Amino acid sequence: MKILVVEDDRKISSFISGGLKQAGFTVNCAYDGEEALALAAASRYDAAVVDIMLPKLDGLRLIEAVRRAGINMPVIILSARRSVDDRVRGLQAGGDDYLVKPFSFSELLARVQALIRRSTGQAELSCLTGGGLTLDLVRREVRRRGAKIELQNREFALLEYLMRNEGRPVSKAMILENIWGFDFDPQTNVVDVLVCRVRDKLDKPFKEKLIHTIRGVGYVFKVQ
């Protein structure tokens, strides 16, 4: 799957593209509207993430030009503008979804995946399962061996991220970026604290452990 990221702030662009690459996507970046239009015309993309405030050609005019050219890739608009009128203008210009800054990468990733599934006719994924554990993405419920486990929002987001990467170790930096965002202090121990809380709720009452520490690397959700 190939994603076009259009964002003139290189720190935000790097944060988005890095997270998408870690999620398995191929990513091209553009830093102004004209560059983005040229890339969209030259290659097929499965989706695009487009900022509104761009040099040379702003995000709305870029999307309108893409639609006039008959390019049907799904587009998620990023904007600091929160009003309903701004969202309506974005969708009327040809955007498929609208995400307000600042945002969580996990939400952006979920929206990208949902747009791609809809555009390709794939069924929406409603549950993640493994090791007797069920994570219901619609009801936001977690059960293990039938027992309900109450998780706070970030605990749920961590478990979802680990389960989506089942069997693949993820680093603390990856968790930090995906759960808290690109501008969070990388020296904090919040990842360790969050993992510990989820383990206490998820693994402590059961013999089989699902969240494992990979020394020097990070953590992995693995069914033994």
Backbone as numpy.savetxt, mean C-alpha at the origin, in Angstrom:
# Nx Ny Nz CAx CAy CAz Cx Cy Cz
3.46 -6.94 -12.56 2.63 -5.75 -12.56 3.51 -4.50 -12.56
3.13 -3.52 -13.38 3.96 -2.32 -13.58 3.19 -1.08 -13.17
3.81 -0.25 -12.30 3.16 0.94 -11.76 3.95 2.19 -12.15
3.22 3.24 -12.50 3.83 4.54 -12.76 3.56 5.45 -11.57
4.62 5.96 -10.95 4.50 6.87 -9.82 4.89 8.27 -10.29
3.96 9.22 -10.17 4.18 10.59 -10.63 4.12 11.52 -9.42
5.28 11.96 -8.97 5.38 12.76 -7.74 6.67 13.57 -7.82
6.57 14.90 -7.68 7.76 15.74 -7.83 8.59 15.81 -6.55
8.01 15.46 -5.41 8.77 15.39 -4.16 9.52 14.07 -4.15
10.83 14.14 -4.30 11.61 12.90 -4.49 11.63 12.02 -3.25
11.48 12.61 -2.07 11.43 11.80 -0.85 10.15 10.96 -0.84
9.03 11.59 -1.16 7.76 10.87 -1.20 7.77 9.85 -2.33
8.33 10.25 -3.48 8.40 9.33 -4.62 9.21 8.09 -4.27
10.34 8.29 -3.58 11.18 7.17 -3.18 10.47 6.26 -2.19
9.74 6.87 -1.26 8.96 6.10 -0.27 7.92 5.23 -0.97
7.16 5.82 -1.90 6.11 5.07 -2.59 6.70 3.99 -3.47
7.69 4.35 -4.29 8.25 3.38 -5.22 8.95 2.25 -4.49
9.64 2.58 -3.38 10.32 1.53 -2.62 9.34 0.54 -2.03
8.24 1.04 -1.48 7.22 0.15 -0.91 6.57 -0.72 -1.97
6.28 -0.14 -3.13 5.65 -0.91 -4.22 6.60 -1.98 -4.75
7.88 -1.66 -4.83 8.86 -2.65 -5.28 8.95 -3.81 -4.29
8.92 -3.48 -3.00 8.96 -4.52 -1.97 7.71 -5.40 -2.04
6.60 -4.83 -2.52 5.36 -5.59 -2.65 5.32 -6.40 -3.95
6.39 -6.31 -4.75 6.49 -7.14 -5.95 6.19 -6.44 -7.26
5.97 -5.12 -7.23 5.66 -4.39 -8.45 6.93 -3.87 -9.13
6.86 -3.73 -10.45 7.87 -2.99 -11.19 7.41 -1.54 -11.24
8.32 -0.60 -10.95 7.92 0.80 -10.80 8.79 1.71 -11.67
8.13 2.62 -12.39 8.80 3.74 -13.05 8.34 5.03 -12.39
9.26 5.98 -12.25 8.94 7.25 -11.60 9.06 8.40 -12.59
8.14 9.35 -12.48 8.21 10.61 -13.22 8.08 11.74 -12.22
8.76 12.86 -12.50 8.80 13.96 -11.53 8.11 15.23 -12.04
7.52 15.16 -13.23 6.68 16.24 -13.72 5.63 15.65 -14.67
4.60 16.45 -14.97 3.49 15.93 -15.76 3.86 15.57 -17.19
4.74 16.33 -17.80 5.11 16.05 -19.19 5.90 14.74 -19.30
6.82 14.53 -18.37 7.58 13.27 -18.35 6.64 12.09 -18.14
5.66 12.25 -17.25 4.70 11.18 -16.97 3.86 10.85 -18.20
3.42 11.88 -18.93 2.61 11.66 -20.12 3.40 10.90 -21.18
4.67 11.24 -21.32 5.51 10.54 -22.29 5.69 9.07 -21.90
5.89 8.80 -20.62 6.05 7.42 -20.17 4.76 6.63 -20.37
3.62 7.25 -20.04 2.33 6.56 -20.18 2.02 6.24 -21.63
2.46 7.09 -22.53 2.21 6.86 -23.96 3.15 5.81 -24.53
4.32 5.65 -23.92 5.33 4.76 -24.47 5.24 3.33 -23.96
4.58 3.13 -22.82 4.56 1.80 -22.20 3.23 1.56 -21.50
2.87 0.29 -21.35 1.62 -0.05 -20.67 1.87 -0.19 -19.18
1.01 0.46 -18.38 1.09 0.37 -16.93 -0.21 -0.23 -16.38
-0.07 -1.02 -15.32 -1.26 -1.61 -14.69 -1.99 -0.62 -13.80
-1.29 0.42 -13.35 -1.90 1.47 -12.54 -0.91 2.63 -12.43
-1.44 3.81 -12.05 -0.59 4.97 -11.82 -0.99 5.65 -10.52
0.00 6.18 -9.82 -0.21 6.99 -8.62 0.23 8.40 -8.98
-0.69 9.36 -8.97 -0.43 10.69 -9.52 -0.69 11.78 -8.49
0.33 12.60 -8.23 0.16 13.76 -7.37 -0.53 14.88 -8.16
-1.27 15.72 -7.47 -1.97 16.82 -8.14 -1.01 17.96 -8.50
-0.20 18.39 -7.53 0.67 19.55 -7.72 1.98 19.11 -8.38
2.02 19.21 -9.71 3.18 18.81 -10.48 3.68 19.97 -11.34
4.99 20.05 -11.57 5.50 21.07 -12.50 5.18 20.70 -13.96
5.18 21.70 -14.81 5.01 21.59 -16.26 3.59 21.23 -16.67
3.04 20.20 -16.06 1.66 19.78 -16.36 1.07 19.22 -15.09
0.06 19.89 -14.51 -0.43 19.44 -13.22 -1.16 18.10 -13.34
-1.43 17.49 -12.19 -1.98 16.14 -12.17 -3.31 16.00 -12.88
-4.20 16.97 -12.71 -5.51 16.87 -13.35 -5.40 16.96 -14.86
-4.58 17.90 -15.35 -4.41 18.02 -16.80 -3.68 16.80 -17.36
-2.78 16.23 -16.58 -2.11 15.01 -17.00 -3.11 13.88 -17.18
-3.99 13.69 -16.19 -4.98 12.61 -16.26 -5.92 12.83 -17.44
-6.34 14.08 -17.65 -7.22 14.38 -18.79 -6.53 14.05 -20.11
-5.24 14.38 -20.21 -4.49 14.07 -21.43 -4.35 12.57 -21.64
-4.12 11.85 -20.55 -4.01 10.39 -20.62 -5.32 9.78 -21.11
-6.45 10.27 -20.59 -7.74 9.73 -21.01 -8.05 10.08 -22.46
-7.69 11.30 -22.88 -7.92 11.68 -24.28 -7.12 10.80 -25.23
-5.95 10.35 -24.76 -5.10 9.49 -25.58 -5.58 8.03 -25.59
-6.67 7.75 -24.87 -7.22 6.40 -24.85 -6.47 5.44 -23.94
-5.70 5.98 -23.00 -4.94 5.14 -22.06 -5.84 4.87 -20.85
-6.13 3.62 -20.60 -7.14 3.26 -19.61 -6.59 2.74 -18.28
-5.31 2.98 -18.01 -4.75 2.49 -16.74 -5.47 3.13 -15.56
-5.75 2.38 -14.49 -6.35 2.95 -13.28 -5.42 3.99 -12.66
-6.00 5.07 -12.15 -5.21 6.17 -11.58 -5.69 6.48 -10.17
-4.74 6.48 -9.23 -5.00 6.96 -7.87 -4.41 8.35 -7.74
-5.22 9.31 -7.36 -4.77 10.69 -7.18 -4.30 10.89 -5.75
-3.12 11.52 -5.59 -2.63 11.93 -4.28 -2.75 13.44 -4.17
-3.27 13.92 -3.06 -3.42 15.36 -2.90 -3.53 15.73 -1.43
-3.01 16.93 -1.11 -3.19 17.48 0.24 -4.54 18.17 0.37
-5.26 18.30 -0.73 -6.56 18.96 -0.72 -7.63 17.98 -0.25
-8.39 18.38 0.76 -9.30 17.46 1.43 -10.77 17.68 1.10
-11.12 18.78 0.45 -12.52 19.10 0.27 -13.22 18.14 -0.70
-14.53 18.04 -0.55 -15.32 17.19 -1.44 -15.21 17.68 -2.87
-15.21 19.00 -3.07 -15.12 19.56 -4.42 -13.82 19.15 -5.10
-12.71 19.15 -4.34 -11.43 18.73 -4.91 -11.48 17.27 -5.33
-12.08 16.43 -4.50 -12.19 15.01 -4.85 -13.05 14.81 -6.09
-14.15 15.55 -6.15 -15.04 15.44 -7.31 -14.30 15.85 -8.58
-13.54 16.96 -8.52 -12.79 17.40 -9.70 -11.78 16.34 -10.15
-11.13 15.71 -9.17 -10.17 14.68 -9.50 -10.80 13.48 -10.20
-11.94 13.05 -9.69 -12.64 11.91 -10.28 -13.23 12.28 -11.64
-13.72 13.51 -11.78 -14.28 13.94 -13.06 -13.20 14.08 -14.13
-11.97 14.36 -13.70 -10.87 14.48 -14.65 -10.45 13.12 -15.21
-10.89 12.05 -14.55 -10.55 10.72 -15.02 -9.84 9.85 -14.01
-9.69 10.37 -12.77 -9.10 9.56 -11.72 -10.06 8.48 -11.25
-9.51 7.38 -10.75 -10.33 6.26 -10.28 -10.44 6.22 -8.76
-9.50 6.86 -8.07 -9.52 6.88 -6.61 -8.76 8.12 -6.17
-8.97 8.51 -4.91 -8.41 9.77 -4.40 -7.94 9.53 -2.98
-6.66 9.78 -2.71 -6.09 9.56 -1.39 -5.47 10.85 -0.89
-5.85 11.26 0.32 -5.40 12.54 0.87 -4.08 12.36 1.62
-3.14 13.27 1.40 -1.88 13.31 2.14 -2.12 13.96 3.51
-1.38 13.53 4.55 -0.47 12.39 4.60 -1.24 11.08 4.61
-0.61 10.02 4.14 -1.29 8.76 4.00 -0.43 7.62 4.54
-1.06 6.51 4.82 -0.36 5.29 5.21 -0.04 4.49 3.95
1.19 3.98 3.86 1.52 3.20 2.67 0.65 1.95 2.56
0.32 1.35 3.70 -0.50 0.14 3.65 -1.85 0.42 3.00
-2.41 1.62 3.25 -3.68 1.96 2.61 -3.48 2.20 1.12
-2.41 2.91 0.75 -2.13 3.13 -0.67 -1.96 1.80 -1.39
-1.19 0.87 -0.81 -0.98 -0.42 -1.43 -2.30 -1.17 -1.60
-3.14 -1.15 -0.57 -4.43 -1.84 -0.66 -5.29 -1.24 -1.77
-5.25 0.08 -1.92 -6.05 0.73 -2.97 -5.50 0.39 -4.36
-4.18 0.38 -4.50 -3.58 -0.01 -5.78 -3.99 -1.43 -6.15
-3.87 -2.34 -5.20 -4.23 -3.73 -5.46 -5.70 -3.88 -5.81
-6.56 -3.13 -5.12 -8.00 -3.20 -5.39 -8.32 -2.68 -6.79
-7.68 -1.57 -7.19 -7.92 -1.02 -8.53 -7.48 -1.99 -9.61
-6.34 -2.62 -9.41 -5.84 -3.57 -10.40 -6.77 -4.78 -10.49
-7.24 -5.27 -9.33 -8.17 -6.40 -9.36 -9.44 -6.05 -10.12
-9.96 -4.85 -9.87 -11.19 -4.45 -10.56 -10.96 -4.28 -12.06
-9.82 -3.71 -12.42 -9.56 -3.46 -13.84 -9.29 -4.75 -14.62
-8.81 -5.78 -13.91 -8.52 -7.05 -14.58 -9.60 -8.09 -14.36
-10.64 -7.71 -13.59 -11.76 -8.63 -13.36 -11.47 -9.70 -12.34
-10.39 -9.52 -11.53 -10.10 -10.49 -10.48 -11.04 -10.30 -9.30
-11.32 -11.38 -8.59 -12.19 -11.31 -7.42 -11.48 -10.57 -6.28
-12.23 -9.79 -5.52 -11.69 -9.09 -4.37 -11.30 -10.10 -3.28
-10.10 -9.95 -2.75 -9.65 -10.79 -1.66 -10.28 -10.29 -0.37
-11.03 -11.15 0.32 -11.71 -10.71 1.53 -11.09 -11.28 2.81
-10.33 -12.38 2.71 -9.74 -13.00 3.89 -8.32 -13.47 3.60
-7.48 -13.40 4.63 -6.16 -14.03 4.60 -6.16 -15.13 5.64
-5.60 -16.29 5.30 -5.62 -17.42 6.22 -4.26 -18.10 6.28
-4.02 -18.81 7.40 -2.80 -19.58 7.55 -2.61 -20.00 8.99
-2.28 -21.26 9.22 -2.01 -21.75 10.56 -3.19 -21.67 11.49
-4.40 -21.88 10.96 -5.60 -21.80 11.78 -6.03 -20.37 12.07
-5.35 -19.41 11.43 -5.64 -17.99 11.64 -6.42 -17.45 10.44
-7.46 -16.67 10.71 -8.25 -16.02 9.65 -8.29 -14.53 9.92
-7.86 -13.74 8.93 -7.92 -12.29 9.02 -8.95 -11.82 7.99
-10.07 -11.33 8.49 -11.18 -10.90 7.63 -10.99 -9.42 7.30
-10.68 -9.13 6.03 -10.38 -7.77 5.61 -11.63 -6.90 5.52
-12.79 -7.52 5.38 -14.04 -6.77 5.27 -14.56 -6.41 6.65
-14.70 -7.41 7.53 -15.21 -7.16 8.89 -14.14 -6.66 9.84
-12.87 -6.69 9.40 -11.75 -6.29 10.24 -11.71 -7.12 11.51
-11.87 -8.44 11.34 -11.87 -9.38 12.46 -10.73 -10.39 12.30
-10.20 -10.84 13.43 -9.16 -11.86 13.44 -9.60 -12.99 14.36
-9.50 -14.22 13.86 -9.81 -15.41 14.65 -8.72 -16.44 14.48
-8.40 -17.13 15.57 -7.46 -18.25 15.51 -8.09 -19.44 16.19
-8.21 -20.53 15.43 -8.89 -21.74 15.90 -10.27 -21.40 16.44
-10.92 -20.42 15.81 -12.28 -20.04 16.19 -12.36 -18.99 17.26
-11.25 -18.73 17.96 -11.25 -17.74 19.04 -10.98 -16.35 18.47
-11.82 -15.40 18.82 -11.68 -14.04 18.30 -10.54 -13.32 19.02
-9.72 -12.61 18.24 -8.58 -11.87 18.79 -8.80 -10.39 18.48
-8.84 -9.57 19.52 -9.07 -8.14 19.34 -7.74 -7.44 19.05
-7.67 -6.78 17.90 -6.47 -6.04 17.53 -6.81 -4.57 17.28
-5.91 -3.70 17.71 -6.03 -2.28 17.38 -5.66 -2.08 15.90
-5.91 -0.88 15.38 -5.74 -0.63 13.95 -4.33 -0.95 13.45
-3.30 -0.47 14.16 -1.93 -0.72 13.70 -1.54 -2.18 13.90
-2.07 -2.83 14.93 -1.82 -4.26 15.12 -2.42 -5.05 13.96
-3.60 -4.68 13.55 -4.26 -5.33 12.41 -3.45 -5.10 11.15
-2.99 -3.85 10.94 -2.20 -3.52 9.75 -0.90 -4.31 9.71
-0.24 -4.47 10.86 1.00 -5.26 10.91 0.73 -6.70 10.55
-0.30 -7.29 11.15 -0.61 -8.69 10.86 -0.95 -8.87 9.39
-1.73 -7.96 8.84 -2.08 -8.05 7.42 -0.82 -7.99 6.55
0.08 -7.07 6.88 1.32 -6.93 6.10 2.16 -8.20 6.18
2.29 -8.78 7.37 3.07 -10.00 7.53 2.42 -11.17 6.78
1.08 -11.27 6.85 0.39 -12.37 6.20 0.44 -12.25 4.68
0.40 -11.02 4.18 0.50 -10.83 2.72 1.89 -11.20 2.22
2.86 -11.20 3.12 4.23 -11.59 2.77 4.60 -12.93 3.41
3.63 -13.82 3.55 3.85 -15.09 4.23 5.08 -15.81 3.67
5.97 -16.21 4.58 7.17 -16.94 4.20 8.32 -16.04 3.75
8.07 -14.73 3.60 9.10 -13.80 3.17 9.46 -12.86 4.32
10.71 -12.87 4.79 11.09 -11.99 5.89 10.94 -10.52 5.49
10.46 -9.70 6.43 10.36 -8.26 6.21 11.17 -7.57 7.28
11.91 -6.54 6.90 12.77 -5.84 7.84 11.97 -4.86 8.69
12.60 -4.39 9.76 11.95 -3.38 10.60 11.71 -2.10 9.80
12.65 -1.76 8.91 12.48 -0.56 8.09 11.28 -0.69 7.17
11.09 -1.88 6.60 9.94 -2.11 5.72 8.64 -1.97 6.50
8.61 -2.54 7.72 7.41 -2.44 8.55 7.15 -0.99 8.92
8.21 -0.27 9.30 8.08 1.13 9.69 7.49 1.95 8.55
8.00 1.77 7.35 7.50 2.54 6.21 6.07 2.15 5.86
5.77 0.87 5.92 4.45 0.41 5.49 3.36 0.71 6.50
3.68 0.73 7.78 2.65 0.93 8.80 2.57 2.39 9.26
3.71 3.07 9.38 3.70 4.43 9.91 3.88 5.50 8.83
4.60 5.21 7.78 4.82 6.21 6.75 6.26 6.64 6.65
6.57 7.35 5.56 7.94 7.67 5.20 8.62 8.64 6.15
7.86 9.46 6.89 8.47 10.52 7.69 8.59 10.17 9.17
8.45 8.89 9.51 8.54 8.49 10.92 10.00 8.26 11.30
10.33 8.56 12.55 11.71 8.45 13.04 12.22 7.01 12.93
13.25 6.77 12.11 13.75 5.40 11.93 14.47 4.83 13.14
14.81 5.68 14.14 15.54 5.21 15.32 14.60 4.70 16.41
13.30 4.83 16.22 12.36 4.45 17.25 12.27 2.93 17.39
11.78 2.48 18.55 11.60 1.03 18.77 10.14 0.62 18.63
9.33 1.45 17.96 7.90 1.17 17.88 7.60 -0.15 17.17
8.46 -0.55 16.22 8.23 -1.81 15.52 8.32 -2.98 16.49
9.38 -3.00 17.30 9.55 -4.08 18.28 8.38 -4.12 19.27
7.95 -2.94 19.70 6.83 -2.88 20.65 5.55 -3.41 20.00
5.30 -3.01 18.76 4.09 -3.45 18.06 4.10 -4.95 17.81
5.24 -5.48 17.37 5.35 -6.92 17.14 5.13 -7.67 18.44
5.68 -7.18 19.52 5.51 -7.82 20.83 4.04 -7.86 21.23
3.31 -6.76 21.01 1.89 -6.72 21.35 1.09 -7.73 20.53
1.38 -7.80 19.24 0.66 -8.74 18.37 0.98 -10.18 18.75
2.24 -10.45 19.06 2.62 -11.80 19.48 1.89 -12.21 20.76
1.80 -11.29 21.71 1.12 -11.60 22.96 -0.33 -12.01 22.72
-0.97 -11.36 21.76 -2.37 -11.66 21.48 -2.53 -12.86 20.55
-1.61 -13.00 19.60 -1.76 -13.98 18.54 -1.11 -15.33 18.87
0.10 -15.28 19.40 0.89 -16.51 19.57 0.94 -17.04 20.99
0.91 -16.14 21.97 1.13 -16.57 23.36 0.14 -17.64 23.81
-1.15 -17.56 23.45 -2.10 -18.58 23.93 -2.00 -19.92 23.19
-1.14 -20.00 22.16 -1.11 -21.21 21.33 0.30 -21.81 21.29
0.34 -23.11 21.10 1.63 -23.81 21.05 2.38 -23.45 19.78
1.68 -23.46 18.63 2.32 -23.17 17.35 2.48 -21.65 17.19
3.71 -21.21 16.96 3.99 -19.79 16.79 3.99 -19.45 15.29
3.40 -18.30 14.97 3.27 -17.88 13.58 4.18 -16.72 13.20
4.51 -15.86 14.16 5.40 -14.74 13.88 6.78 -15.06 14.42
7.76 -15.12 13.53 9.11 -15.54 13.90 10.10 -14.40 13.68
11.12 -14.36 14.53 12.20 -13.38 14.39 13.32 -13.98 13.55
13.75 -13.24 12.54 14.92 -13.63 11.76 16.05 -12.70 12.19
16.96 -13.22 12.99 17.99 -12.38 13.60 18.78 -11.63 12.54
18.89 -10.32 12.74 19.64 -9.48 11.82 18.86 -9.09 10.57
17.64 -9.60 10.43 16.83 -9.30 9.24 15.53 -8.62 9.62
14.71 -9.31 10.43 13.41 -8.75 10.79 12.46 -9.84 11.26
11.28 -9.88 10.66 10.24 -10.81 11.09 9.60 -11.50 9.89
9.01 -12.66 10.17 8.33 -13.39 9.10 7.12 -14.11 9.68
6.03 -14.08 8.92 4.84 -14.90 9.24 5.02 -16.22 8.53
5.11 -17.31 9.32 5.40 -18.60 8.72 4.62 -19.70 9.44
3.95 -20.53 8.65 3.23 -21.67 9.19 4.18 -22.87 9.14
4.44 -23.47 10.29 5.40 -24.58 10.35 4.76 -25.90 9.96
